[in-house]
Amino acid sequence: MDWNWDTEKTLHTAGKLFSKQYGSCATKIGWFPGRLEIVGKHTDYAGGRSVVCAIDKGLAFAFAQRHDRIIHIVTKPFSTEQTLEAVVNLDRVEEEIKTLKFQGGWTLYVAAVLEGLLKCERMPEKGVNIIVATSLPPDSGLSSSSAFICGLCCAVLDSNDILSVQDYANIERGEAIGTKGGCQDHAALMKGETDTLQVFSYHDEVAVLETAIHDFSKHNLKFVVAVSGVSACKTSNAKDRYNALAAQKHLAKHESDVVVPEFVNAFKNYTNKDMIKAAVIKSQAHAENILKITVPETEWLPKKAVSLGALCATAFGAGFGGSVWALVPSETVDIGTFINGWKTSYVKKFHHPSCFVFPTKPSHGAYIKAVKE
């Protein structure tokens, strides 16, 4: 994967694949980014708060309404020439949902969207052709599943003039993918702002924007993400462990009430780098010792990042695999050299060939736009 795959390149790829698949141009194209959870691990379903941002890697949806009642979805998974396909007949949607669930894998998310549309009585009249292109690795903790669910739902609704992406914010919920969670991922990818870290608090699965760190780039700090290659898959046997954490809301209190405010205050206090580092160290320790959601890979990666010049680093996301972000001072550390050193040393120690390391930045949230003819 070429990590110059930014938003525009992913959108272009989706549009090109649509024309090749269907012999005509898409009428709309949508962007649904991944997200970074900076600090605030497992706090959203506990009524706490977290610091998040949308990133410049994500999923692009090219789509156009059909004249029949068929939803046809073709998705090109990350870093492969393979394509996956799902066909849904809206005239027998309940039967189709059962079939999608039986098939398992990525079609569980298609079933989740259809069930959500049935529940809220927004099932479309017309079908839609949809192509999905991605620059997000799956099972990485970057919320590719939430981006897919939000994007698919919005494409179906928008193509039938039922609901715009701007009005979508309160439909998707964590339980749609089988885990009892809050709405952190949904809020981050739908409401993200360019060059901004956002602080959300969560109340009855509704995200409330409390404050934000604007103009992040002025701090001369760059995010680099290492995808460990250890799957953090919510549709596997790990689901029970996610749900067990959701039931222990008290575990999130320290992260929410202490770590998050310390991190935010560090940026507002003239970029106090010692305070930033201290808050992130607490967050990583909380993940390892209290939540117990790390694995050897996501415990080693933060330490190695710091040894290579990062200010701080921590595992993020639901846990039991996934990724680590590092905050690198760009004035004193060459980002290319850092990326190469972090990946090379990790692969040498853990022998995970599916490890990816890439730079990213806080970016805008989801949108849909018309395709220019």
C-alpha positions in Angstrom: 0.0 0.0 0.0 1.3 3.4 -1.0 0.8 5.7 2.1 0.3 8.7 -0.2 -3.2 7.3 -0.4 -4.9 10.3 1.0 -8.6 11.2 0.9 -8.6 12.4 -2.7 -6.8 9.4 -4.1 -9.1 7.0 -2.3 -12.2 8.9 -3.7 -10.7 8.8 -7.2 -10.1 5.0 -6.9 -13.7 4.4 -5.9 -15.1 6.4 -8.8 -12.8 4.7 -11.3 -13.8 1.2 -10.0 -17.5 2.2 -10.2 -17.1 3.1 -13.9 -15.3 -0.1 -14.6 -17.9 -2.2 -12.7 -21.1 -0.7 -14.0 -20.1 1.0 -17.3 -21.3 4.4 -16.2 -20.3 7.1 -13.7 -21.4 7.2 -10.1 -23.8 10.1 -9.3 -22.5 10.6 -5.7 -19.3 9.9 -3.8 -18.9 9.8 -0.1 -15.9 9.9 2.3 -16.0 8.2 5.7 -12.7 8.4 7.5 -11.1 6.3 10.1 -10.4 7.8 13.6 -7.7 8.0 16.2 -8.6 7.6 19.8 -5.9 9.8 21.4 -6.8 9.3 25.1 -10.0 8.1 26.7 -9.9 4.3 26.4 -13.2 2.5 26.9 -14.9 5.6 28.2 -17.7 6.3 25.7 -20.1 3.6 27.0 -19.4 4.6 30.6 -20.6 8.2 30.2 -17.1 9.5 30.2 -15.1 11.5 27.7 -12.3 11.0 25.2 -10.0 12.9 22.8 -10.4 11.8 19.2 -9.9 12.9 15.6 -10.9 11.8 12.2 -7.9 11.0 10.0 -6.9 11.3 6.3 -7.3 7.5 5.7 -10.7 6.0 5.3 -13.4 4.5 3.1 -14.8 6.0 -0.2 -18.3 5.1 -1.4 -19.1 5.7 -5.0 -22.8 5.1 -5.7 -25.9 5.6 -7.9 -29.5 4.7 -7.6 -30.9 1.7 -9.5 -34.3 1.4 -11.2 -35.1 -1.9 -9.4 -35.0 -2.9 -5.7 -31.6 -4.5 -5.6 -28.7 -3.2 -3.5 -25.4 -4.3 -5.1 -22.2 -3.7 -3.1 -18.7 -4.3 -4.3 -15.9 -3.6 -1.9 -12.1 -3.7 -2.6 -10.4 -4.7 0.6 -7.2 -3.1 1.9 -4.0 -3.8 0.0 -5.3 -6.5 -2.3 -6.7 -6.9 -5.8 -9.5 -9.1 -4.6 -13.1 -7.8 -4.5 -16.0 -8.8 -2.3 -19.6 -8.7 -3.4 -23.0 -8.6 -1.7 -26.5 -8.6 -3.4 -29.6 -7.7 -1.5 -33.2 -7.9 -2.8 -35.3 -5.4 -0.9 -38.5 -7.3 -1.7 -37.3 -10.1 0.7 -35.1 -8.1 3.0 -35.7 -10.1 6.2 -34.6 -13.3 4.4 -31.6 -11.6 3.0 -30.6 -10.4 6.5 -30.6 -14.0 7.7 -28.5 -15.1 4.8 -25.9 -12.3 5.3 -25.6 -13.2 9.0 -25.1 -16.9 8.1 -22.4 -16.0 5.7 -20.5 -14.1 8.4 -17.5 -11.9 8.0 -18.0 -8.4 6.4 -21.6 -9.2 5.4 -22.5 -9.0 9.1 -22.1 -5.2 8.7 -24.4 -5.2 5.7 -27.0 -7.1 7.8 -26.5 -4.6 10.6 -27.3 -1.6 8.3 -30.4 -3.3 6.9 -31.7 -4.2 10.4 -31.1 -0.6 11.5 -33.1 0.7 8.5 -35.9 -1.7 9.2 -36.0 -0.7 12.9 -36.1 3.1 12.1 -38.6 2.6 9.2 -36.2 4.1 6.6 -36.0 1.2 4.2 -35.5 2.6 0.7 -37.9 2.1 -2.3 -35.1 1.9 -4.9 -31.9 -0.2 -5.0 -28.4 1.3 -5.3 -25.1 0.3 -6.8 -22.2 0.9 -4.4 -18.4 0.6 -4.8 -16.2 0.8 -1.7 -12.5 1.6 -1.8 -10.4 1.8 1.4 -7.1 3.0 2.7 -7.8 1.6 6.1 -6.4 -1.8 7.2 -9.2 -4.0 8.7 -9.2 -5.0 12.4 -6.6 -2.3 13.2 -8.5 -0.3 15.8 -8.9 2.6 13.3 -12.7 2.0 13.1 -13.0 0.7 9.6 -16.1 -1.2 10.7 -17.9 1.9 11.9 -16.8 3.8 8.8 -18.2 1.0 6.6 -21.5 0.9 8.5 -22.0 4.7 8.5 -20.9 4.9 4.8 -23.2 2.1 3.6 -26.2 3.5 5.5 -25.6 7.0 4.3 -25.2 5.8 0.6 -28.5 3.9 0.7 -30.4 6.8 2.4 -28.9 9.6 0.3 -29.5 7.7 -3.0 -33.2 7.6 -2.1 -33.4 11.1 -0.8 -34.4 9.8 2.6 -31.7 11.4 4.8 -28.6 13.4 4.1 -25.2 12.7 5.6 -25.6 15.9 7.7 -28.7 14.5 9.3 -27.4 11.0 9.9 -25.5 11.7 13.2 -27.7 9.8 15.6 -28.7 6.6 13.8 -25.8 4.2 14.1 -25.0 2.7 17.5 -22.3 0.4 18.9 -24.6 -2.6 19.3 -25.1 -2.6 15.5 -21.8 -4.5 15.2 -22.5 -6.9 18.1 -20.6 -5.1 20.8 -22.1 -3.2 23.7 -20.5 0.2 23.3 -21.0 3.9 23.0 -20.7 6.2 20.0 -17.1 7.5 20.1 -16.2 6.1 16.7 -19.4 7.4 15.1 -18.9 10.9 16.6 -15.3 11.1 15.5 -15.7 10.0 11.9 -19.0 11.9 11.3 -18.1 15.2 13.1 -14.3 15.4 12.6 -12.7 18.8 11.8 -9.5 19.5 9.9 -6.4 20.0 12.0 -8.4 19.5 15.2 -8.5 17.2 18.2 -12.0 17.0 19.6 -13.1 16.2 23.2 -16.5 14.4 23.3 -18.5 13.3 26.4 -21.0 10.6 26.1 -24.5 10.5 27.6 -27.0 7.8 26.8 -25.1 7.0 23.5 -25.2 10.6 22.4 -21.9 12.4 21.9 -21.5 16.0 23.1 -18.6 18.1 21.9 -17.1 19.6 25.1 -14.0 21.4 23.7 -11.4 21.1 21.0 -7.7 21.6 20.3 -7.7 23.7 17.1 -4.7 24.3 14.8 -3.0 21.1 15.9 -0.3 21.5 13.3 1.1 24.6 14.9 2.5 22.4 17.7 5.0 20.8 15.3 3.9 17.3 16.4 3.0 14.6 13.8 1.0 11.4 14.4 2.5 8.1 13.1 0.4 4.9 13.4 1.8 1.4 13.6 -0.8 -1.3 12.8 0.5 -4.3 14.8 -0.9 -7.0 12.5 -2.7 -8.6 15.6 -6.4 -8.5 14.6 -8.7 -6.6 16.9 -11.9 -8.2 15.4 -15.2 -7.5 17.0 -16.9 -10.4 15.1 -14.5 -13.0 16.6 -14.4 -14.6 20.0 -13.0 -11.4 21.4 -16.6 -10.0 21.4 -17.3 -11.4 24.9 -14.2 -9.6 26.2 -15.4 -6.3 24.7 -18.8 -6.7 26.3 -17.4 -7.6 29.7 -15.4 -4.4 29.7 -18.6 -2.4 28.8 -20.2 -3.8 31.9 -17.5 -2.5 34.2 -18.1 1.2 33.8 -16.1 2.2 36.9 -12.8 1.2 35.1 -13.1 4.1 32.8 -13.5 6.8 35.5 -9.8 7.6 36.0 -9.1 7.8 32.3 -12.0 10.0 31.7 -11.8 12.3 34.8 -8.0 12.6 35.1 -6.1 11.6 32.0 -8.3 13.4 29.4 -8.3 16.8 31.2 -4.5 16.6 31.8 -3.9 15.9 28.1 -6.1 18.8 27.0 -4.7 21.2 29.5 -1.2 20.3 28.4 -2.0 21.6 24.9 -3.8 24.7 26.1 -0.9 25.5 28.5 1.5 26.5 25.7 2.1 22.9 24.5 3.6 21.6 27.7 5.3 18.6 26.3 6.1 17.1 29.7 2.4 17.2 30.6 1.4 15.6 27.3 3.9 12.8 27.8 2.8 12.2 31.4 -0.9 12.0 30.4 -0.1 9.5 27.7 2.1 7.4 29.9 -0.9 7.2 32.4 -3.2 6.2 29.5 -0.9 3.3 28.4 -0.5 2.1 32.0 -4.3 2.2 32.4 -4.7 0.0 29.3 -2.1 -2.5 30.5 -2.8 -2.7 34.2 -6.4 -1.8 34.8 -8.3 -2.6 31.5 -5.8 -5.4 30.6 -6.6 -4.9 26.9 -3.0 -4.9 25.5 -1.0 -7.6 24.0 2.9 -7.9 24.0 3.1 -6.2 20.6 1.0 -3.1 21.7 3.1 -2.9 24.9 6.4 -3.0 23.1 5.6 -0.6 20.3 5.1 2.5 22.5 8.4 2.0 24.3 10.2 1.5 21.0 8.6 4.7 19.5 9.9 6.8 22.4 13.4 5.3 22.1 13.4 6.4 18.4 12.5 10.0 19.3 8.7 10.1 19.7 7.4 12.4 22.5 5.0 9.7 23.6 3.0 6.8 22.2 0.1 4.5 23.3 -2.1 1.7 22.1 -5.6 2.8 21.2 -9.0 1.4 20.3 -10.9 -1.5 21.7 -7.7 -3.5 22.5 -6.7 -7.2 22.2 -4.6 -6.2 19.2 -4.9 -3.3 16.8 -2.6 -0.3 16.6 -0.4 2.2 18.4 0.0 5.9 17.7 3.1 7.9 18.3 3.4 11.7 18.6 6.6 12.7 16.9 8.3 16.2 17.2 8.8 17.0 13.5 11.3 19.8 14.2 13.8 17.3 15.7 12.9 13.9 14.2 12.8 13.0 10.5 9.4 11.3 10.0 10.6 9.0 7.2 13.6 7.8 9.2 11.3 7.3 12.3 8.8 5.3 10.3 11.4 3.0 8.8 13.1 2.4 12.1 9.9 1.7 14.0 8.6 -0.8 11.4 12.0 -2.5 10.8 12.6 -3.1 14.5 9.0 -4.3 15.1 9.0 -6.8 12.2 12.4 -8.1 13.3 11.2 -8.7 16.8 7.6 -10.0 16.2 7.7 -11.3 12.6 4.4 -9.7 11.6 4.6 -9.1 7.9 1.2 -7.5 7.9 2.5 -4.6 10.0 1.9 -1.2 8.5 3.4 2.1 9.7 2.2 5.4 8.3 1.9 9.1 9.0 -1.6 10.6 9.5 -3.2 13.9 10.6 -6.4 15.2 12.1 -8.8 15.6 9.2 -12.4 16.5 8.2 -15.3 14.1 8.9 -17.7 12.3 6.6 -19.3 13.9 3.6 -21.1 13.1 0.4 -20.9 15.2 -2.8 -22.2 15.0 -6.3 -19.9 13.7 -9.0 -19.1 16.3 -11.7 -19.8 15.0 -15.1 
